[in-house]
Amino acid sequence: MTGHEYRDLIAGYIHRVYGAFGLAVYTEISLGKTIIGKDRKIDVFIVRSNDQHALAIECKFQEGQGTTDEKIPYSLEDLEALWVPGCLAYAGEGWSRGILHTLEASKRAAYCLPYPDSELHNPETRQLDHILAATFGLWELVLPESRRFTFAGSSLSAPRKARRLRGRAGNGVL
């Protein structure tokens, strides 16, 4: 897979899975300057039109040993300098152990390898799904309802003391 094919795989996945939630996906967007003063191109740029929240995604795919390893520290540092949230989506088997450790430890990096044409989340998209949920407030898409905490047989009303305090809130107490 080439870098452009990987970019398109990521863009297509986000469009298919998150487009219905108002996310528009763009590719190869000019966005300011890099940390060394060059014009910056963002591989995938996502915007939600109703509130203008955005996320920039740099895409890196490494099939065999090569020079992409050398670009990772620069890419991560450059993402920190953006005026919008950004992350680096990566996949492939050719990463050196040191760079893979750097990627795995970075809050700005997300392993992501969607199934082609899939409209579903899968274990290979989980890290990017969590970044998208955090950026756009889409937690209902990644948090399983089966893991929601409830008391067996209880209603969702507040405890008696909390109801009393809430009742006094209008009196300036709380």
C-alpha positions in Angstrom: 0.0 0.0 0.0 1.3 3.5 -0.9 1.1 6.5 1.4 -1.7 8.0 -0.8 -3.6 4.7 -0.7 -3.3 4.6 3.1 -4.5 8.3 3.3 -7.5 7.4 1.2 -8.3 4.3 3.3 -8.3 6.5 6.4 -10.4 9.3 4.8 -12.9 6.7 3.4 -13.3 5.0 6.7 -14.0 8.3 8.5 -16.4 9.4 5.8 -18.3 6.1 5.9 -18.5 5.7 9.7 -18.7 9.3 10.9 -20.1 11.2 8.0 -23.7 10.7 9.3 -22.6 12.6 12.4 -21.9 15.7 10.4 -18.2 15.2 9.9 -16.9 16.4 6.5 -13.6 14.8 5.3 -11.0 16.6 3.2 -7.7 15.5 1.9 -4.4 17.3 1.1 -5.4 20.6 2.8 -3.0 23.5 3.1 -2.9 24.6 6.7 -0.3 27.2 7.9 3.4 26.5 8.2 5.4 23.7 9.6 7.8 24.0 12.5 10.6 24.7 10.0 8.6 27.4 8.1 7.4 25.3 5.1 3.8 25.3 3.8 2.0 22.5 5.6 -0.2 20.0 3.8 -2.6 18.0 6.0 -3.3 14.5 4.7 -6.8 14.2 6.2 -8.7 17.2 7.6 -12.1 16.7 9.3 -14.6 19.4 10.2 -18.0 19.3 11.8 -20.0 22.2 10.2 -22.4 22.8 13.0 -19.7 23.8 15.5 -16.6 24.0 13.4 -14.6 21.5 15.5 -11.8 20.1 13.5 -9.1 17.4 13.5 -6.0 17.2 11.3 -4.6 13.7 10.6 -1.2 12.9 9.2 -1.1 9.4 7.7 2.0 7.2 7.7 2.1 3.6 6.3 5.4 1.6 6.5 5.4 -1.8 4.7 9.1 -2.4 4.7 12.2 -0.8 6.3 12.6 2.7 4.9 12.8 6.4 5.5 9.4 6.9 7.0 10.9 6.0 10.4 13.0 9.2 10.2 10.0 11.4 9.6 8.0 10.3 12.7 9.7 12.4 15.4 9.4 15.5 13.1 5.7 14.7 12.3 4.8 14.3 16.0 6.5 17.6 16.9 4.9 19.4 14.0 1.4 18.2 15.1 2.0 19.8 18.5 2.5 23.2 16.7 -0.9 23.1 14.9 -3.6 25.5 15.9 -6.2 22.6 15.7 -6.1 19.2 17.3 -4.1 16.7 15.3 -2.9 13.1 15.3 -0.8 10.8 13.3 -2.6 7.6 12.0 -0.2 4.8 11.3 -0.1 1.2 10.2 2.2 -1.3 8.5 4.8 -3.9 9.5 8.0 -2.0 8.6 8.5 0.2 11.6 11.7 -0.1 13.6 11.2 -1.2 17.2 12.3 2.3 18.5 9.9 4.2 16.3 7.1 1.8 17.0 7.7 2.4 20.8 7.6 6.2 20.1 4.3 5.9 18.2 2.7 3.6 20.8 3.7 6.0 23.6 2.5 9.2 21.9 -0.9 10.6 22.7 -0.8 12.1 19.2 -0.4 8.7 17.4 -3.1 6.2 16.7 -2.7 2.8 15.1 -5.4 2.4 12.5 -6.0 -0.1 9.7 -9.7 -0.2 8.7 -11.1 -3.0 6.8 -11.6 -1.7 3.2 -15.2 -0.5 2.6 -16.2 -1.3 6.2 -18.8 0.8 7.8 -18.1 -0.6 11.3 -15.5 0.0 14.0 -13.1 -2.9 14.6 -10.1 -3.5 16.9 -7.8 -2.1 14.2 -9.5 1.3 14.3 -10.0 1.6 18.0 -7.3 4.1 18.7 -8.4 6.5 16.0 -12.0 6.0 17.0 -11.2 7.2 20.5 -9.4 10.3 19.2 -12.4 11.1 17.0 -14.8 10.5 20.0 -12.8 12.9 22.2 -12.5 15.6 19.5 -16.1 15.6 18.4 -17.9 14.4 21.5 -19.0 11.1 19.9 -18.5 8.8 22.9 -21.8 7.0 22.3 -20.1 5.4 19.3 -17.2 3.9 21.2 -18.6 3.2 24.7 -20.4 -0.1 24.8 -23.8 0.2 26.5 -23.2 -3.2 28.1 -20.5 -1.7 30.2 -22.7 1.2 31.6 -22.8 0.9 35.3 -26.3 0.5 36.9 -27.6 -0.9 40.2 -29.7 -4.0 39.7 -33.4 -3.1 40.1 -32.9 0.5 40.8 -34.3 3.6 39.2 -32.1 6.4 38.0 -33.4 8.9 40.6 -30.8 10.7 42.7 -30.3 9.6 46.4 -32.6 11.4 48.9 -29.8 13.7 50.3 -28.9 14.8 46.7 -32.6 15.6 46.0 -32.8 17.7 49.2 -29.7 19.6 48.2 -31.0 20.1 44.7 -34.3 21.5 46.2 -32.3 24.1 48.2 -30.3 25.1 45.1 -32.9 27.8 44.4 -32.2 29.2 47.8 -28.6 29.8 47.0 -27.4 26.6 48.9 -25.2 24.1 47.1 
